[in-house]
Amino acid sequence: MTVQATTFSGHRLHARRTAIGMRRETLAVAIGCTYGIVARWEQSNAAPSAVYLMRLCAVLDCAVGDLFDTTSPVAVPA
C-alpha cells in the first residue's frame, strides 16, 4: 500500500498572500489571529489548525490543497 504524505507549506501561504497584495497584518485581522502567528506559519515553524486553515482559504480564495506540499508516494507496510 502507498500513501502520499502532505505537509503545510509556509512558502505557498506566503506566495498566495503576496500574489494578492495582502500584508501579514491584514491577513491576521481577517482571520482573527495575530501577525506573529501568520509569520510562524509562513516560516514553516507551525501549521494552522483546521479552523484557521479554512479561514485562510476563504480569505485567500484558494483550496486547502493549494497550501500543502505533496511528497512522493511512500510505501506503507500492510
PDB file of N, CA, C and O in Angstrom, chain B, residues numbered from 101:
ATOM      1  N   MET B 101       0.845  -1.181   0.000  1.00  0.00           N
ATOM      2  CA  MET B 101       0.000   0.000   0.000  1.00  0.00           C
ATOM      3  C   MET B 101       0.886   1.237   0.000  1.00  0.00           C
ATOM      4  O   MET B 101       1.905   1.272   0.689  1.00  0.00           O
ATOM      5  N   THR B 102       0.504   2.252  -0.767  1.00  0.00           N
ATOM      6  CA  THR B 102       1.259   3.501  -0.793  1.00  0.00           C
ATOM      7  C   THR B 102       0.341   4.654  -0.416  1.00  0.00           C
ATOM      8  O   THR B 102      -0.858   4.641  -0.694  1.00  0.00           O
ATOM      9  N   VAL B 103       0.934   5.637   0.218  1.00  0.00           N
ATOM     10  CA  VAL B 103       0.198   6.848   0.587  1.00  0.00           C
ATOM     11  C   VAL B 103       1.041   8.051   0.196  1.00  0.00           C
ATOM     12  O   VAL B 103       2.265   7.957   0.107  1.00  0.00           O
ATOM     13  N   GLN B 104       0.387   9.177  -0.035  1.00  0.00           N
ATOM     14  CA  GLN B 104       1.114  10.403  -0.294  1.00  0.00           C
ATOM     15  C   GLN B 104       1.124  11.228   0.981  1.00  0.00           C
ATOM     16  O   GLN B 104       0.084  11.460   1.597  1.00  0.00           O
ATOM     17  N   ALA B 105       2.302  11.662   1.362  1.00  0.00           N
ATOM     18  CA  ALA B 105       2.437  12.499   2.546  1.00  0.00           C
ATOM     19  C   ALA B 105       2.270  13.955   2.126  1.00  0.00           C
ATOM     20  O   ALA B 105       2.788  14.376   1.092  1.00  0.00           O
ATOM     21  N   THR B 106       1.548  14.711   2.930  1.00  0.00           N
ATOM     22  CA  THR B 106       1.380  16.133   2.653  1.00  0.00           C
ATOM     23  C   THR B 106       1.786  16.927   3.886  1.00  0.00           C
ATOM     24  O   THR B 106       1.582  16.490   5.018  1.00  0.00           O
ATOM     25  N   THR B 107       2.353  18.077   3.655  1.00  0.00           N
ATOM     26  CA  THR B 107       2.737  18.958   4.743  1.00  0.00           C
ATOM     27  C   THR B 107       2.311  20.378   4.406  1.00  0.00           C
ATOM     28  O   THR B 107       2.307  20.780   3.242  1.00  0.00           O
ATOM     29  N   PHE B 108       1.957  21.126   5.433  1.00  0.00           N
ATOM     30  CA  PHE B 108       1.593  22.523   5.239  1.00  0.00           C
ATOM     31  C   PHE B 108       2.810  23.265   4.712  1.00  0.00           C
ATOM     32  O   PHE B 108       3.932  23.042   5.166  1.00  0.00           O
ATOM     33  N   SER B 109       2.576  24.152   3.747  1.00  0.00           N
ATOM     34  CA  SER B 109       3.662  24.895   3.115  1.00  0.00           C
ATOM     35  C   SER B 109       3.573  26.383   3.442  1.00  0.00           C
ATOM     36  O   SER B 109       2.712  27.095   2.925  1.00  0.00           O
ATOM     37  N   GLY B 110       4.460  26.833   4.294  1.00  0.00           N
ATOM     38  CA  GLY B 110       4.541  28.250   4.605  1.00  0.00           C
ATOM     39  C   GLY B 110       4.887  29.068   3.368  1.00  0.00           C
ATOM     40  O   GLY B 110       4.415  30.193   3.202  1.00  0.00           O
ATOM     41  N   HIS B 111       5.716  28.491   2.502  1.00  0.00           N
ATOM     42  CA  HIS B 111       6.096  29.167   1.259  1.00  0.00           C
ATOM     43  C   HIS B 111       4.870  29.402   0.376  1.00  0.00           C
ATOM     44  O   HIS B 111       4.725  30.474  -0.213  1.00  0.00           O
ATOM     45  N   ARG B 112       3.994  28.410   0.282  1.00  0.00           N
ATOM     46  CA  ARG B 112       2.789  28.568  -0.541  1.00  0.00           C
ATOM     47  C   ARG B 112       1.840  29.608   0.058  1.00  0.00           C
ATOM     48  O   ARG B 112       1.211  30.376  -0.670  1.00  0.00           O
ATOM     49  N   LEU B 113       1.744  29.626   1.385  1.00  0.00           N
ATOM     50  CA  LEU B 113       0.915  30.637   2.045  1.00  0.00           C
ATOM     51  C   LEU B 113       1.457  32.026   1.736  1.00  0.00           C
ATOM     52  O   LEU B 113       0.707  32.922   1.348  1.00  0.00           O
ATOM     53  N   HIS B 114       2.754  32.197   1.908  1.00  0.00           N
ATOM     54  CA  HIS B 114       3.387  33.490   1.636  1.00  0.00           C
ATOM     55  C   HIS B 114       3.168  33.907   0.179  1.00  0.00           C
ATOM     56  O   HIS B 114       2.820  35.055  -0.095  1.00  0.00           O
ATOM     57  N   ALA B 115       3.371  32.980  -0.745  1.00  0.00           N
ATOM     58  CA  ALA B 115       3.215  33.282  -2.168  1.00  0.00           C
ATOM     59  C   ALA B 115       1.777  33.677  -2.487  1.00  0.00           C
ATOM     60  O   ALA B 115       1.545  34.612  -3.253  1.00  0.00           O
ATOM     61  N   ARG B 116       0.827  32.978  -1.911  1.00  0.00           N
ATOM     62  CA  ARG B 116      -0.588  33.282  -2.169  1.00  0.00           C
ATOM     63  C   ARG B 116      -0.948  34.667  -1.620  1.00  0.00           C
ATOM     64  O   ARG B 116      -1.616  35.458  -2.285  1.00  0.00           O
ATOM     65  N   ARG B 117      -0.489  34.944  -0.388  1.00  0.00           N
ATOM     66  CA  ARG B 117      -0.792  36.240   0.248  1.00  0.00           C
ATOM     67  C   ARG B 117      -0.191  37.390  -0.545  1.00  0.00           C
ATOM     68  O   ARG B 117      -0.867  38.384  -0.810  1.00  0.00           O
ATOM     69  N   THR B 118       1.073  37.261  -0.923  1.00  0.00           N
ATOM     70  CA  THR B 118       1.726  38.359  -1.637  1.00  0.00           C
ATOM     71  C   THR B 118       1.196  38.506  -3.061  1.00  0.00           C
ATOM     72  O   THR B 118       1.208  39.607  -3.612  1.00  0.00           O
ATOM     73  N   ALA B 119       0.732  37.416  -3.660  1.00  0.00           N
ATOM     74  CA  ALA B 119       0.177  37.486  -5.018  1.00  0.00           C
ATOM     75  C   ALA B 119      -1.060  38.373  -5.075  1.00  0.00           C
ATOM     76  O   ALA B 119      -1.332  39.002  -6.097  1.00  0.00           O
ATOM     77  N   ILE B 120      -1.805  38.422  -3.983  1.00  0.00           N
ATOM     78  CA  ILE B 120      -2.990  39.278  -3.965  1.00  0.00           C
ATOM     79  C   ILE B 120      -2.716  40.623  -3.297  1.00  0.00           C
ATOM     80  O   ILE B 120      -3.630  41.423  -3.101  1.00  0.00           O
ATOM     81  N   GLY B 121      -1.453  40.867  -2.948  1.00  0.00           N
ATOM     82  CA  GLY B 121      -1.068  42.161  -2.397  1.00  0.00           C
ATOM     83  C   GLY B 121      -1.516  42.390  -0.963  1.00  0.00           C
ATOM     84  O   GLY B 121      -1.746  43.529  -0.557  1.00  0.00           O
ATOM     85  N   MET B 122      -1.638  41.322  -0.202  1.00  0.00           N
ATOM     86  CA  MET B 122      -2.105  41.441   1.181  1.00  0.00           C
ATOM     87  C   MET B 122      -0.917  41.408   2.147  1.00  0.00           C
ATOM     88  O   MET B 122       0.016  40.625   1.971  1.00  0.00           O
ATOM     89  N   ARG B 123      -0.963  42.254   3.153  1.00  0.00           N
ATOM     90  CA  ARG B 123       0.072  42.272   4.190  1.00  0.00           C
ATOM     91  C   ARG B 123      -0.254  41.249   5.262  1.00  0.00           C
ATOM     92  O   ARG B 123      -1.408  40.854   5.424  1.00  0.00           O
ATOM     93  N   ARG B 124       0.761  40.823   5.989  1.00  0.00           N
ATOM     94  CA  ARG B 124       0.549  39.863   7.079  1.00  0.00           C
ATOM     95  C   ARG B 124      -0.457  40.383   8.099  1.00  0.00           C
ATOM     96  O   ARG B 124      -1.325  39.644   8.562  1.00  0.00           O
ATOM     97  N   GLU B 125      -0.331  41.645   8.437  1.00  0.00           N
ATOM     98  CA  GLU B 125      -1.231  42.238   9.429  1.00  0.00           C
ATOM     99  C   GLU B 125      -2.684  42.173   8.965  1.00  0.00           C
ATOM    100  O   GLU B 125      -3.582  41.873   9.751  1.00  0.00           O
ATOM    101  N   THR B 126      -2.902  42.450   7.706  1.00  0.00           N
ATOM    102  CA  THR B 126      -4.244  42.428   7.142  1.00  0.00           C
ATOM    103  C   THR B 126      -4.820  41.015   7.163  1.00  0.00           C
ATOM    104  O   THR B 126      -5.984  40.814   7.511  1.00  0.00           O
ATOM    105  N   LEU B 127      -4.000  40.049   6.791  1.00  0.00           N
ATOM    106  CA  LEU B 127      -4.442  38.653   6.816  1.00  0.00           C
ATOM    107  C   LEU B 127      -4.767  38.220   8.237  1.00  0.00           C
ATOM    108  O   LEU B 127      -5.781  37.565   8.475  1.00  0.00           O
ATOM    109  N   ALA B 128      -3.917  38.583   9.170  1.00  0.00           N
ATOM    110  CA  ALA B 128      -4.137  38.211  10.566  1.00  0.00           C
ATOM    111  C   ALA B 128      -5.477  38.749  11.078  1.00  0.00           C
ATOM    112  O   ALA B 128      -6.238  38.018  11.713  1.00  0.00           O
ATOM    113  N   VAL B 129      -5.761  39.995  10.810  1.00  0.00           N
ATOM    114  CA  VAL B 129      -7.026  40.594  11.239  1.00  0.00           C
ATOM    115  C   VAL B 129      -8.202  39.892  10.561  1.00  0.00           C
ATOM    116  O   VAL B 129      -9.222  39.626  11.196  1.00  0.00           O
ATOM    117  N   ALA B 130      -8.057  39.597   9.286  1.00  0.00           N
ATOM    118  CA  ALA B 130      -9.143  38.987   8.519  1.00  0.00           C
ATOM    119  C   ALA B 130      -9.512  37.594   9.030  1.00  0.00           C
ATOM    120  O   ALA B 130     -10.670  37.186   8.938  1.00  0.00           O
ATOM    121  N   ILE B 131      -8.528  36.862   9.569  1.00  0.00           N
ATOM    122  CA  ILE B 131      -8.830  35.502  10.038  1.00  0.00           C
ATOM    123  C   ILE B 131      -8.908  35.399  11.558  1.00  0.00           C
ATOM    124  O   ILE B 131      -9.198  34.331  12.098  1.00  0.00           O
ATOM    125  N   GLY B 132      -8.651  36.503  12.242  1.00  0.00           N
ATOM    126  CA  GLY B 132      -8.806  36.522  13.690  1.00  0.00           C
ATOM    127  C   GLY B 132      -7.647  35.964  14.478  1.00  0.00           C
ATOM    128  O   GLY B 132      -7.847  35.284  15.485  1.00  0.00           O
ATOM    129  N   CYS B 133      -6.417  36.247  14.024  1.00  0.00           N
ATOM    130  CA  CYS B 133      -5.240  35.821  14.788  1.00  0.00           C
ATOM    131  C   CYS B 133      -4.252  36.983  14.836  1.00  0.00           C
ATOM    132  O   CYS B 133      -4.613  38.115  14.513  1.00  0.00           O
ATOM    133  N   THR B 134      -3.028  36.719  15.229  1.00  0.00           N
ATOM    134  CA  THR B 134      -2.022  37.771  15.329  1.00  0.00           C
ATOM    135  C   THR B 134      -1.036  37.716  14.168  1.00  0.00           C
ATOM    136  O   THR B 134      -0.914  36.702  13.480  1.00  0.00           O
ATOM    137  N   TYR B 135      -0.342  38.819  13.970  1.00  0.00           N
ATOM    138  CA  TYR B 135       0.710  38.910  12.961  1.00  0.00           C
ATOM    139  C   TYR B 135       1.755  37.818  13.204  1.00  0.00           C
ATOM    140  O   TYR B 135       2.210  37.166  12.264  1.00  0.00           O
ATOM    141  N   GLY B 136       2.126  37.626  14.460  1.00  0.00           N
ATOM    142  CA  GLY B 136       3.158  36.647  14.808  1.00  0.00           C
ATOM    143  C   GLY B 136       2.790  35.227  14.418  1.00  0.00           C
ATOM    144  O   GLY B 136       3.650  34.449  14.005  1.00  0.00           O
ATOM    145  N   ILE B 137       1.528  34.891  14.544  1.00  0.00           N
ATOM    146  CA  ILE B 137       1.089  33.546  14.166  1.00  0.00           C
ATOM    147  C   ILE B 137       1.208  33.366  12.659  1.00  0.00           C
ATOM    148  O   ILE B 137       1.685  32.331  12.194  1.00  0.00           O
ATOM    149  N   VAL B 138       0.779  34.360  11.895  1.00  0.00           N
ATOM    150  CA  VAL B 138       0.903  34.280  10.435  1.00  0.00           C
ATOM    151  C   VAL B 138       2.377  34.162  10.054  1.00  0.00           C
ATOM    152  O   VAL B 138       2.723  33.391   9.158  1.00  0.00           O
ATOM    153  N   ALA B 139       3.239  34.909  10.718  1.00  0.00           N
ATOM    154  CA  ALA B 139       4.675  34.844  10.435  1.00  0.00           C
ATOM    155  C   ALA B 139       5.219  33.447  10.718  1.00  0.00           C
ATOM    156  O   ALA B 139       6.015  32.928   9.935  1.00  0.00           O
ATOM    157  N   ARG B 140       4.805  32.836  11.816  1.00  0.00           N
ATOM    158  CA  ARG B 140       5.259  31.472  12.151  1.00  0.00           C
ATOM    159  C   ARG B 140       4.800  30.470  11.098  1.00  0.00           C
ATOM    160  O   ARG B 140       5.551  29.570  10.724  1.00  0.00           O
ATOM    161  N   TRP B 141       3.565  30.625  10.620  1.00  0.00           N
ATOM    162  CA  TRP B 141       3.076  29.724   9.564  1.00  0.00           C
ATOM    163  C   TRP B 141       3.901  29.898   8.294  1.00  0.00           C
ATOM    164  O   TRP B 141       4.307  28.914   7.675  1.00  0.00           O
ATOM    165  N   GLU B 142       4.149  31.146   7.906  1.00  0.00           N
ATOM    166  CA  GLU B 142       4.882  31.400   6.668  1.00  0.00           C
ATOM    167  C   GLU B 142       6.334  30.951   6.752  1.00  0.00           C
ATOM    168  O   GLU B 142       6.933  30.608   5.733  1.00  0.00           O
ATOM    169  N   GLN B 143       6.897  30.950   7.933  1.00  0.00           N
ATOM    170  CA  GLN B 143       8.273  30.496   8.115  1.00  0.00           C
ATOM    171  C   GLN B 143       8.343  28.987   8.364  1.00  0.00           C
ATOM    172  O   GLN B 143       9.414  28.439   8.625  1.00  0.00           O
ATOM    173  N   SER B 144       7.188  28.328   8.279  1.00  0.00           N
ATOM    174  CA  SER B 144       7.070  26.878   8.490  1.00  0.00           C
ATOM    175  C   SER B 144       7.515  26.449   9.881  1.00  0.00           C
ATOM    176  O   SER B 144       8.021  25.342  10.063  1.00  0.00           O
ATOM    177  N   ASN B 145       7.326  27.328  10.862  1.00  0.00           N
ATOM    178  CA  ASN B 145       7.616  26.990  12.258  1.00  0.00           C
ATOM    179  C   ASN B 145       6.395  26.430  12.959  1.00  0.00           C
ATOM    180  O   ASN B 145       6.487  25.932  14.082  1.00  0.00           O
ATOM    181  N   ALA B 146       5.249  26.511  12.295  1.00  0.00           N
ATOM    182  CA  ALA B 146       3.993  25.998  12.847  1.00  0.00           C
ATOM    183  C   ALA B 146       3.027  25.835  11.679  1.00  0.00           C
ATOM    184  O   ALA B 146       3.259  26.351  10.586  1.00  0.00           O
ATOM    185  N   ALA B 147       1.949  25.115  11.928  1.00  0.00           N
ATOM    186  CA  ALA B 147       0.906  24.943  10.913  1.00  0.00           C
ATOM    187  C   ALA B 147      -0.424  25.378  11.513  1.00  0.00           C
ATOM    188  O   ALA B 147      -0.646  25.202  12.711  1.00  0.00           O
ATOM    189  N   PRO B 148      -1.297  25.932  10.714  1.00  0.00           N
ATOM    190  CA  PRO B 148      -2.594  26.384  11.236  1.00  0.00           C
ATOM    191  C   PRO B 148      -3.496  25.213  11.594  1.00  0.00           C
ATOM    192  O   PRO B 148      -3.407  24.137  11.003  1.00  0.00           O
ATOM    193  N   SER B 149      -4.362  25.441  12.569  1.00  0.00           N
ATOM    194  CA  SER B 149      -5.372  24.445  12.916  1.00  0.00           C
ATOM    195  C   SER B 149      -6.387  24.381  11.770  1.00  0.00           C
ATOM    196  O   SER B 149      -6.358  25.209  10.859  1.00  0.00           O
ATOM    197  N   ALA B 150      -7.263  23.412  11.824  1.00  0.00           N
ATOM    198  CA  ALA B 150      -8.275  23.249  10.778  1.00  0.00           C
ATOM    199  C   ALA B 150      -9.151  24.502  10.658  1.00  0.00           C
ATOM    200  O   ALA B 150      -9.511  24.908   9.553  1.00  0.00           O
ATOM    201  N   VAL B 151      -9.486  25.102  11.782  1.00  0.00           N
ATOM    202  CA  VAL B 151     -10.327  26.305  11.763  1.00  0.00           C
ATOM    203  C   VAL B 151      -9.617  27.436  11.028  1.00  0.00           C
ATOM    204  O   VAL B 151     -10.206  28.074  10.155  1.00  0.00           O
ATOM    205  N   TYR B 152      -8.362  27.686  11.372  1.00  0.00           N
ATOM    206  CA  TYR B 152      -7.620  28.753  10.711  1.00  0.00           C
ATOM    207  C   TYR B 152      -7.337  28.411   9.252  1.00  0.00           C
ATOM    208  O   TYR B 152      -7.320  29.298   8.399  1.00  0.00           O
ATOM    209  N   LEU B 153      -7.117  27.154   8.967  1.00  0.00           N
ATOM    210  CA  LEU B 153      -6.884  26.739   7.596  1.00  0.00           C
ATOM    211  C   LEU B 153      -8.090  27.077   6.718  1.00  0.00           C
ATOM    212  O   LEU B 153      -7.934  27.577   5.604  1.00  0.00           O
ATOM    213  N   MET B 154      -9.276  26.805   7.222  1.00  0.00           N
ATOM    214  CA  MET B 154     -10.488  27.132   6.462  1.00  0.00           C
ATOM    215  C   MET B 154     -10.644  28.649   6.291  1.00  0.00           C
ATOM    216  O   MET B 154     -11.064  29.120   5.234  1.00  0.00           O
ATOM    217  N   ARG B 155     -10.303  29.403   7.334  1.00  0.00           N
ATOM    218  CA  ARG B 155     -10.376  30.865   7.235  1.00  0.00           C
ATOM    219  C   ARG B 155      -9.362  31.391   6.219  1.00  0.00           C
ATOM    220  O   ARG B 155      -9.669  32.287   5.432  1.00  0.00           O
ATOM    221  N   LEU B 156      -8.147  30.824   6.244  1.00  0.00           N
ATOM    222  CA  LEU B 156      -7.128  31.226   5.280  1.00  0.00           C
ATOM    223  C   LEU B 156      -7.621  31.016   3.855  1.00  0.00           C
ATOM    224  O   LEU B 156      -7.493  31.893   3.001  1.00  0.00           O
ATOM    225  N   CYS B 157      -8.184  29.845   3.617  1.00  0.00           N
ATOM    226  CA  CYS B 157      -8.664  29.525   2.267  1.00  0.00           C
ATOM    227  C   CYS B 157      -9.789  30.462   1.830  1.00  0.00           C
ATOM    228  O   CYS B 157      -9.861  30.846   0.663  1.00  0.00           O
ATOM    229  N   ALA B 158     -10.653  30.825   2.753  1.00  0.00           N
ATOM    230  CA  ALA B 158     -11.739  31.736   2.415  1.00  0.00           C
ATOM    231  C   ALA B 158     -11.201  33.122   2.057  1.00  0.00           C
ATOM    232  O   ALA B 158     -11.626  33.721   1.069  1.00  0.00           O
ATOM    233  N   VAL B 159     -10.274  33.624   2.854  1.00  0.00           N
ATOM    234  CA  VAL B 159      -9.732  34.967   2.618  1.00  0.00           C
ATOM    235  C   VAL B 159      -8.830  34.998   1.385  1.00  0.00           C
ATOM    236  O   VAL B 159      -8.861  35.957   0.613  1.00  0.00           O
ATOM    237  N   LEU B 160      -8.028  33.950   1.201  1.00  0.00           N
ATOM    238  CA  LEU B 160      -7.098  33.905   0.072  1.00  0.00           C
ATOM    239  C   LEU B 160      -7.733  33.336  -1.191  1.00  0.00           C
ATOM    240  O   LEU B 160      -7.087  33.271  -2.237  1.00  0.00           O
ATOM    241  N   ASP B 161      -8.989  32.928  -1.100  1.00  0.00           N
ATOM    242  CA  ASP B 161      -9.729  32.372  -2.228  1.00  0.00           C
ATOM    243  C   ASP B 161      -8.963  31.228  -2.892  1.00  0.00           C
ATOM    244  O   ASP B 161      -8.658  31.266  -4.084  1.00  0.00           O
ATOM    245  N   CYS B 162      -8.662  30.209  -2.083  1.00  0.00           N
ATOM    246  CA  CYS B 162      -7.938  29.057  -2.598  1.00  0.00           C
ATOM    247  C   CYS B 162      -8.479  27.777  -1.960  1.00  0.00           C
ATOM    248  O   CYS B 162      -9.246  27.826  -0.999  1.00  0.00           O
ATOM    249  N   ALA B 163      -8.078  26.663  -2.493  1.00  0.00           N
ATOM    250  CA  ALA B 163      -8.450  25.366  -1.939  1.00  0.00           C
ATOM    251  C   ALA B 163      -7.439  24.976  -0.865  1.00  0.00           C
ATOM    252  O   ALA B 163      -6.302  25.447  -0.873  1.00  0.00           O
ATOM    253  N   VAL B 164      -7.854  24.126   0.045  1.00  0.00           N
ATOM    254  CA  VAL B 164      -6.960  23.665   1.114  1.00  0.00           C
ATOM    255  C   VAL B 164      -5.682  23.078   0.516  1.00  0.00           C
ATOM    256  O   VAL B 164      -4.585  23.353   1.003  1.00  0.00           O
ATOM    257  N   GLY B 165      -5.817  22.288  -0.513  1.00  0.00           N
ATOM    258  CA  GLY B 165      -4.656  21.646  -1.130  1.00  0.00           C
ATOM    259  C   GLY B 165      -3.640  22.618  -1.692  1.00  0.00           C
ATOM    260  O   GLY B 165      -2.473  22.266  -1.867  1.00  0.00           O
ATOM    261  N   ASP B 166      -4.069  23.840  -1.978  1.00  0.00           N
ATOM    262  CA  ASP B 166      -3.150  24.851  -2.505  1.00  0.00           C
ATOM    263  C   ASP B 166      -2.111  25.283  -1.472  1.00  0.00           C
ATOM    264  O   ASP B 166      -1.082  25.857  -1.829  1.00  0.00           O
ATOM    265  N   LEU B 167      -2.374  25.011  -0.207  1.00  0.00           N
ATOM    266  CA  LEU B 167      -1.455  25.428   0.860  1.00  0.00           C
ATOM    267  C   LEU B 167      -0.616  24.270   1.396  1.00  0.00           C
ATOM    268  O   LEU B 167       0.022  24.393   2.442  1.00  0.00           O
ATOM    269  N   PHE B 168      -0.620  23.156   0.686  1.00  0.00           N
ATOM    270  CA  PHE B 168       0.132  21.984   1.116  1.00  0.00           C
ATOM    271  C   PHE B 168       1.064  21.509   0.011  1.00  0.00           C
ATOM    272  O   PHE B 168       0.763  21.639  -1.175  1.00  0.00           O
ATOM    273  N   ASP B 169       2.210  20.950   0.426  1.00  0.00           N
ATOM    274  CA  ASP B 169       3.127  20.288  -0.486  1.00  0.00           C
ATOM    275  C   ASP B 169       2.854  18.800  -0.405  1.00  0.00           C
ATOM    276  O   ASP B 169       2.605  18.263   0.674  1.00  0.00           O
ATOM    277  N   THR B 170       2.902  18.141  -1.541  1.00  0.00           N
ATOM    278  CA  THR B 170       2.716  16.701  -1.583  1.00  0.00           C
ATOM    279  C   THR B 170       4.034  16.053  -1.946  1.00  0.00           C
ATOM    280  O   THR B 170       4.686  16.443  -2.914  1.00  0.00           O
ATOM    281  N   THR B 171       4.419  15.066  -1.165  1.00  0.00           N
ATOM    282  CA  THR B 171       5.671  14.359  -1.453  1.00  0.00           C
ATOM    283  C   THR B 171       5.371  13.129  -2.288  1.00  0.00           C
ATOM    284  O   THR B 171       4.210  12.795  -2.528  1.00  0.00           O
ATOM    285  N   SER B 172       6.400  12.475  -2.716  1.00  0.00           N
ATOM    286  CA  SER B 172       6.242  11.249  -3.495  1.00  0.00           C
ATOM    287  C   SER B 172       5.534  10.187  -2.683  1.00  0.00           C
ATOM    288  O   SER B 172       5.627  10.182  -1.456  1.00  0.00           O
ATOM    289  N   PRO B 173       4.823   9.282  -3.350  1.00  0.00           N
ATOM    290  CA  PRO B 173       4.155   8.200  -2.622  1.00  0.00           C
ATOM    291  C   PRO B 173       5.151   7.387  -1.801  1.00  0.00           C
ATOM    292  O   PRO B 173       6.266   7.108  -2.241  1.00  0.00           O
ATOM    293  N   VAL B 174       4.723   7.019  -0.609  1.00  0.00           N
ATOM    294  CA  VAL B 174       5.564   6.252   0.310  1.00  0.00           C
ATOM    295  C   VAL B 174       4.913   4.895   0.528  1.00  0.00           C
ATOM    296  O   VAL B 174       3.708   4.805   0.759  1.00  0.00           O
ATOM    297  N   ALA B 175       5.709   3.854   0.453  1.00  0.00           N
ATOM    298  CA  ALA B 175       5.182   2.501   0.702  1.00  0.00           C
ATOM    299  C   ALA B 175       4.963   2.327   2.204  1.00  0.00           C
ATOM    300  O   ALA B 175       5.844   2.630   3.009  1.00  0.00           O
ATOM    301  N   VAL B 176       3.788   1.841   2.567  1.00  0.00           N
ATOM    302  CA  VAL B 176       3.452   1.608   3.964  1.00  0.00           C
ATOM    303  C   VAL B 176       3.198   0.110   4.124  1.00  0.00           C
ATOM    304  O   VAL B 176       2.391  -0.463   3.392  1.00  0.00           O
ATOM    305  N   PRO B 177       3.886  -0.530   5.081  1.00  0.00           N
ATOM    306  CA  PRO B 177       3.654  -1.965   5.275  1.00  0.00           C
ATOM    307  C   PRO B 177       2.206  -2.227   5.670  1.00  0.00           C
ATOM    308  O   PRO B 177       1.612  -1.475   6.442  1.00  0.00           O
ATOM    309  N   ALA B 178       1.658  -3.295   5.132  1.00  0.00           N
ATOM    310  CA  ALA B 178       0.267  -3.644   5.429  1.00  0.00           C
ATOM    311  C   ALA B 178       0.097  -4.173   6.823  1.00  0.00           C
ATOM    312  O   ALA B 178      -1.017  -4.511   7.224  1.00  0.00           O
TER     313      ALA B 178
END
